[in-house]
Amino acid sequence: MTVHCYFAYGSNMNPDRARARGLAFDRAESAYLPGFGIAFHKRARDRDGVGRASLVFDRNDCVEGVLFHLTTPAAIQALDHHEGAPVHYSRDVVVVEAVGGRVPAWTYFANPAVLLPALKPDRAYLAHLLAGAPYLSPHYLERLRNWPCSAETT
């Protein structure tokens, strides 16, 4: 199966960040992944004690995000370096719900070796998720806005 989409649920929900990281796409739309929740328990590579987004299995939840329609199926490879694949994240195909129905899409799963349960995102990282606001429901956006953040340090 050839996959033409990428489902972003973390900082790549910010279309400007996704482009800056080399992701070539021609459109973006709202999508959600049922059966999973979002957590911020993946160790950040750039800051000790800070968490980054990861997916957790939860049949009673769903993760909202941005579905990027890639210009070519190989366009996803541009993100592997930024996501630290395959060490920090593994890339796999999921089926998300979008306006037109169910769509197969690449996404990243945090590897168990880099998870710590007590981590929280920092505000700068969370701001990238909030930049995906045009693609998120008001309820989910509020959920992210109210997420506890790590203590700010300079």
Backbone hydrogen bonds in HBPLUS format (Angstrom, degrees):
<---DONOR---> <-ACCEPTOR-->    atom                        ^
c    i                          cat <-CA-CA->   ^        H-A-AA   ^      H-
h    n   atom  resd res      DA  || num        DHA   H-A  angle D-A-AA Bond
n    s   type  num  typ     dist DA aas  dist angle  dist       angle   num
A0070-LEU N   A0004-HIS O   2.82 MM  66  5.44 148.5  1.92 148.5 157.2     1
A0106-TRP N   A0005-CYS O   2.94 MM 101  6.27 167.5  1.95 141.9 138.8     2
A0006-TYR N   A0068-PHE O   2.90 MM  62  5.12 148.7  2.00 142.6 152.2     3
A0068-PHE N   A0006-TYR O   2.80 MM  62  5.12 166.3  1.82 159.8 157.7     4
A0007-PHE N   A0106-TRP O   2.78 MM  99  5.98 170.1  1.78 175.0 174.6     5
A0008-ALA N   A0066-VAL O   2.86 MM  58  5.19 169.9  1.87 156.4 155.8     6
A0066-VAL N   A0008-ALA O   2.90 MM  58  5.19 151.5  1.98 148.0 155.0     7
A0013-MET N   A0010-GLY O   2.97 MM   3  5.85 160.0  2.01 127.1 130.0     8
A0014-ASN N   A0011-SER O   3.24 MM   3  6.06 170.1  2.25 118.9 121.9     9
A0017-ARG N   A0014-ASN O   2.96 MM   3  5.30 119.4  2.33 107.8 122.8    10
A0018-ALA N   A0014-ASN O   3.00 MM   4  6.33 161.4  2.04 158.7 164.6    11
A0019-ARG N   A0015-PRO O   2.95 MM   4  6.16 160.8  1.99 149.0 153.5    12
A0020-ALA N   A0016-ASP O   2.91 MM   4  6.09 161.1  1.95 145.7 151.5    13
A0021-ARG N   A0017-ARG O   2.98 MM   4  6.18 135.5  2.18 143.7 155.2    14
A0023-LEU N   A0018-ALA O   3.01 MM   5  5.51 157.6  2.06 155.8 149.3    15
A0022-GLY N   A0019-ARG O   2.84 MM   3  5.10 159.3  1.88 113.0 117.7    16
A0071-THR N   A0024-ALA O   2.98 MM  47  5.69 162.6  2.01 129.4 130.5    17
A0026-ASP N   A0069-HIS O   2.95 MM  43  6.00 153.5  2.03 171.6 176.6    18
A0069-HIS N   A0027-ARG O   2.87 MM  42  5.43 175.9  1.88 163.3 163.9    19
A0029-GLU N   A0067-LEU O   3.00 MM  38  5.23 143.6  2.13 132.3 143.7    20
A0067-LEU N   A0029-GLU O   2.78 MM  38  5.23 177.2  1.78 164.7 165.1    21
A0031-ALA N   A0065-GLY O   3.20 MM  34  5.56 143.4  2.34 145.7 142.0    22
A0065-GLY N   A0031-ALA O   2.93 MM  34  5.56 151.0  2.01 161.1 155.4    23
A0032-TYR N   A0097-GLU O   2.97 MM  65  5.33 146.6  2.08 140.6 151.3    24
A0097-GLU N   A0032-TYR O   2.84 MM  65  5.33 170.8  1.85 161.9 162.9    25
A0033-LEU N   A0063-VAL O   2.72 MM  30  5.11 156.4  1.77 147.8 155.9    26
A0063-VAL N   A0033-LEU O   3.07 MM  30  5.11 159.0  2.12 131.9 132.8    27
A0035-GLY N   A0061-ASP O   3.01 MM  26  5.63 146.7  2.12 165.2 155.4    28
A0058-ASP N   A0035-GLY O   2.92 MM  23  5.09 170.9  1.93 120.6 122.7    29
A0037-GLY N   A0056-VAL O   2.73 MM  19  5.19 158.8  1.77 153.2 160.8    30
A0056-VAL N   A0037-GLY O   2.93 MM  19  5.19 155.8  1.99 144.3 146.6    31
A0039-ALA N   A0054-SER O   2.95 MM  15  5.30 153.1  2.02 153.0 155.6    32
A0054-SER N   A0039-ALA O   2.81 MM  15  5.30 140.1  1.97 151.3 151.2    33
A0116-LEU N   A0041-HIS O   2.76 MM  75  5.24 158.6  1.80 154.1 161.2    34
A0042-LYS N   A0052-ARG O   3.34 MM  10  5.00 160.5  2.38 148.5 144.6    35
A0052-ARG N   A0042-LYS O   2.75 MM  10  5.00 139.4  1.91 137.6 151.1    36
A0043-ARG N   A0114-VAL O   2.80 MM  71  5.61 173.3  1.80 176.3 178.4    37
A0044-ALA N   A0050-VAL O   2.95 MM   6  5.61 148.3  2.06 165.9 158.5    38
A0051-GLY N   A0120-LYS O   2.71 MM  69  4.75 171.7  1.72 121.6 122.0    39
A0061-ASP N   A0058-ASP O   3.04 MM   3  5.53 163.1  2.07 128.4 127.2    40
A0075-ALA N   A0072-THR O   3.05 MM   3  5.38 161.6  2.08 114.2 120.1    41
A0077-GLN N   A0074-ALA O   3.03 MM   3  5.79 153.5  2.11 122.9 129.1    42
A0078-ALA N   A0075-ALA O   3.25 MM   3  5.98 161.9  2.28 118.8 122.9    43
A0079-LEU N   A0076-ILE O   2.98 MM   3  5.79 155.3  2.04 124.3 130.1    44
A0080-ASP N   A0077-GLN O   3.28 MM   3  5.37 142.1  2.43 100.4 110.3    45
A0083-GLU N   A0079-LEU O   2.91 MM   4  6.07 148.1  2.01 161.1 171.4    46
A0085-ALA N   A0080-ASP O   2.92 MM   5  5.02 159.5  1.97 154.6 153.6    47
A0084-GLY N   A0081-HIS O   3.11 MM   3  5.13 154.7  2.18 101.3 109.0    48
A0087-VAL N   A0084-GLY O   2.88 MM   3  5.80 111.5  2.36 133.8 144.6    49
A0088-HIS N   A0084-GLY O   2.76 MM   4  5.01 159.2  1.81 143.2 144.0    50
A0111-ASN N   A0088-HIS O   2.96 MM  23  5.64 169.9  1.97 141.2 141.9    51
A0090-SER N   A0109-PHE O   2.78 MM  19  5.23 158.6  1.83 148.9 154.3    52
A0109-PHE N   A0090-SER O   2.77 MM  19  5.23 162.7  1.80 155.5 160.8    53
A0092-ASP N   A0107-THR O   2.93 MM  15  5.71 160.1  1.97 160.4 167.1    54
A0107-THR N   A0092-ASP O   2.87 MM  15  5.71 141.6  2.02 159.7 172.1    55
A0094-VAL N   A0105-ALA O   2.85 MM  11  5.51 162.4  1.88 160.4 163.1    56
A0105-ALA N   A0094-VAL O   2.84 MM  11  5.51 157.8  1.89 160.2 164.9    57
A0096-VAL N   A0103-VAL O   2.90 MM   7  5.35 157.8  1.95 156.4 149.9    58
A0103-VAL N   A0096-VAL O   2.83 MM   7  5.35 158.6  1.88 152.1 159.1    59
A0098-ALA N   A0101-GLY O   2.88 MM   3  5.20 161.1  1.91 138.6 145.1    60
A0101-GLY N   A0098-ALA O   3.02 MM   3  5.20 162.8  2.05 111.1 116.4    61
A0114-VAL N   A0111-ASN O   3.01 MM   3  5.86 168.0  2.02 131.0 134.7    62
A0115-LEU N   A0112-PRO O   3.30 MM   3  5.39 163.7  2.33 115.6 113.9    63
A0150-SER N   A0121-PRO O   2.78 MM  29  5.78 157.4  1.83 143.4 150.2    64
A0126-LEU N   A0122-ASP O   3.02 MM   4  6.30 167.8  2.04 156.6 160.3    65
A0127-ALA N   A0123-ARG O   2.92 MM   4  6.09 141.7  2.07 144.1 153.8    66
A0128-HIS N   A0125-TYR O   2.99 MM   3  5.52 138.1  2.17 110.8 121.3    67
A0129-LEU N   A0126-LEU O   3.03 MM   3  5.18 118.8  2.42  98.8 113.7    68
A0130-LEU N   A0126-LEU O   2.99 MM   4  6.35 157.5  2.04 151.9 158.6    69
A0131-ALA N   A0127-ALA O   3.00 MM   4  6.20 127.5  2.29 136.7 149.5    70
A0131-ALA N   A0128-HIS O   3.25 MM   3  5.08 135.7  2.46  90.7 102.7    71
A0132-GLY N   A0129-LEU O   2.99 MM   3  5.58 159.7  2.04 113.4 120.0    72
A0133-ALA N   A0130-LEU O   3.01 MM   3  5.36 146.7  2.13 118.3 119.1    73
A0135-TYR N   A0132-GLY O   2.86 MM   3  5.69 161.6  1.90 132.7 138.7    74
A0136-LEU N   A0133-ALA O   3.09 MM   3  5.14 167.2  2.10 113.0 117.1    75
A0141-LEU N   A0137-SER O   2.93 MM   4  6.09 165.6  1.95 160.1 164.7    76
A0142-GLU N   A0138-PRO O   2.98 MM   4  6.11 156.7  2.03 144.9 150.8    77
A0143-ARG N   A0139-HIS O   3.01 MM   4  6.26 151.4  2.09 143.1 151.5    78
A0144-LEU N   A0140-TYR O   2.98 MM   4  6.34 155.6  2.04 151.4 156.6    79
A0145-ARG N   A0141-LEU O   2.91 MM   4  6.18 160.7  1.95 149.7 155.6    80
A0146-ASN N   A0142-GLU O   3.03 MM   4  6.17 145.5  2.15 146.6 154.2    81
A0147-TRP N   A0144-LEU O   3.09 MM   3  5.12 165.3  2.11 108.0 112.3    82
